[in-house]
Amino acid sequence: MSAVAAAAPALTGAAATVATPAQAHGRTKTEVFGHRGASGYRPEHTLASYELAARMGADYIEPDLVSTKDHVLVCRHEPEISGTTDVASRPEFADRKRTVILDGVSVTGWWTNDFTLAELKTLRAIERLPAVRQENTLYDKLFEVPTFTEVLELRARLSKELGRDIGVIPETKHPTYFRRLGLDLETPLVRALDRARLNKRGAKVWIQSFEAVNLKDLNTKYRVQVNLVFLTSASGSPFNDTKTYAQYLTPAGLKELSSFVDGIGPDKSQVIPRNADGTLGTPSTLVKDAHAAGLKVIPYTFRAENQFLPADYRVGTDPNAYGRAIDEQITFLKTGIDGLFTDQPDIGVLSRTLAFD
C-alpha cells in the first residue's frame, strides 16, 4: 500500500520544493485537511488515500465514520455504499439491497448497518466520481474498507515515520440515523480515541458533525476532551433541528455554538459567495464574526477541477481539467481562515506557502 500511496502526481514534488510541511506550517496557523484523504488522487476513505494525504503534507486526515451491523466504525462517505464499493456487482449480497429513509429522504442501495465487519472486509473500494477522476479508477478494487481503529494506527505509524504529528478529524455521518438503529456513533468513537490515548486536550484531533445535537452530546454527555467543529451547509437545517444553518452563523448563533464547539466548517461559499454569473464575489463577514466568538473557521471543499471552481478561476472548457485552484485557495487563505479541506492536499500545502510569502 505504501508504494501505491507514494506514487503521487507530479504536483507533489513541486509543493515539496517550495517548503516542507513543517516549514510552511511554522509560518502560519492555517492548516491543511486532507478531505477523505487525498481523494483527488486515490479512491476516498481508503488507507492509501489517507497515507498519500499525509505524505503530501496534510496536517490532518479526514475519515467519515459509519457503523457496521456489529457496531464497528468504518470509513465511508455515506452508510449507503453502492457508489464507493463493489457491492453492487457482488451476487452474494444482491438480497441486501433495500430502500431506507435517511434523514427524511428515501434512498435505495446497500447499507453498512446490514453488514458485519467481516462481510464488509470482503468488499473493495471504488472511485465515487469515475467520470471526473478517471485516473482514480486505476485503483478500483485494490483497497479494503478501513476501520477507524486502522486509521488511528496508520496515523501513529506515519507520525513516527514522518517526524511530525499527523492529525485526524473524523466526521460522524448521520448520527441520528444510527442512534435510532441502536448503533450510536459516539460510544465507539470515544472508546477508539481513548484506546489510542488521543482523547485529551492538546491532541491533534477534531470531531466534526453537521448535527449540533450530536456535538452537544459529545461535549456534555461524553465529555470529550478534543476539539469539536460544527459543519454547515449553504442552505437548509441540521436534521431534526429547529434552527437553520444560516441562523447558526449569525453573531448570536456563533456565540451559542462557542459554548460547545471550538470551530465551524462552513461551505466555502459562505466565506466568499459567488456572484450570479458564477464568478467569485466579495468575502462575507463570517470569518471575522466567528473569530470574534472564539471559533476557528475551516471551510470545505477545495477541488482542482474546473467544475468545482468559480467561473473566473477555470481554464479551458473541459469541466474535469484543472483550473486555477492554487489562486482560488490563496484568495480564501487571505480572508484569515484557519484551515481548509481539500481533495488535493499537495495543492493546499503549496497554496499556503505561496499565500504567506
Salt bridges, closest charged atoms under 4 A:
GLU31 OE2 - HIS25 NE2 3.91
GLU44 OE1 - ARG36 NH1 3.08
GLU44 OE2 - ARG128 NE 3.09
GLU51 OE2 - ARG55 NE 2.91
GLU51 OE1 - ARG157 NH2 3.47
ASP59 OD1 - HIS25 ND1 3.97
ASP59 OD2 - ARG352 NH1 2.73
GLU62 OE1 - HIS35 NE2 3.88
ASP64 OD2 - ARG36 NE 4.00
ASP64 OD2 - HIS45 NE2 3.00
ASP64 OD2 - HIS77 ND1 3.35
GLU78 OE2 - HIS77 NE2 3.99
GLU78 OE2 - LYS173 NZ 3.93
GLU78 OE1 - HIS174 NE2 2.50
ASP86 OD2 - ARG90 NH1 3.48
GLU92 OE2 - ARG90 NE 3.01
ASP103 OD2 - HIS174 ND1 2.69
ASP114 OD2 - ARG98 NE 2.57
GLU119 OE2 - ARG96 NH2 2.74
GLU144 OE1 - LYS121 NZ 3.04
GLU150 OE1 - LYS121 NZ 2.84
GLU161 OE2 - ARG55 NH1 2.95
GLU161 OE1 - ARG157 NH1 3.61
ASP165 OD1 - ARG155 NH1 2.88
GLU171 OE2 - LYS173 NZ 3.52
ASP184 OD1 - HIS71 NE2 3.91
GLU186 OE2 - ARG179 NH2 2.66
GLU256 OE2 - LYS216 NZ 3.97
GLU256 OE1 - LYS243 NZ 3.34
GLU305 OE2 - ARG133 NE 2.88
ASP327 OD2 - ARG324 NE 2.87
GLU328 OE2 - LYS268 NZ 2.73
ASP338 OD2 - HIS291 NE2 2.79
ASP343 OD1 - HIS35 ND1 2.70
ASP343 OD2 - ARG133 NH2 2.87
ASP343 OD2 - ARG303 NE 2.72
ASP357 OD1 - ARG27 NH2 2.89
